[in-house]
Amino acid sequence: MSATLLFWSLSLAQVLLALAMAAAVYRMIKGPRAQDRVLSLDSLYVNAMLMLVVFGIRSGTTHYFEAALIIGVLGFTSSVALAKFLMRGEVIE
């Protein structure tokens, strides 16, 4: 019973994360301001990171977890760079 429950839970998580990613892409395209686009990009990379974690749980390999860590670090630095650019107009002072 627990294997069946895990299978359906992971499948539901993947479907919901895919819907969240689609909503983030829609907001990134239709966002009225640049701040909305940056927030949707943040949401998109967090959802992609979580999708890789779900794939890693389903497959049982650690490669997906390492890729999720890389996406998390690169997403954070890109968010900081975009926020700094929107506030000051330049990234490097």
C-alpha positions, 0 to 999 in steps of 0.5 A: 500500500505504501508504494502505491501511495508514494506513486500517486503522491509523486504523480500528483506533485508532478502535475501540480508543479507543472501547473504552477510552472505554466502559471509562472510562465504565463505571468512572465509573459503577461506581467505588466511590470518588470517586478512581476516578471522577476517574481514569476522567474523566481517562482519558476526556478523554485518550481523547477527545482522542486520538480527535479527533487520529485524526479529524484525521489521517483527514480532513486538517484542523486543526480537530480538532487545535485541539479536541483542544488545548482538551479537553486544557487543560480536562481538565487544569484540571478534574482539578486542581480535582477533586483539590483539592476531594477533598483539601481540600473546597473549590476556592477558598481 
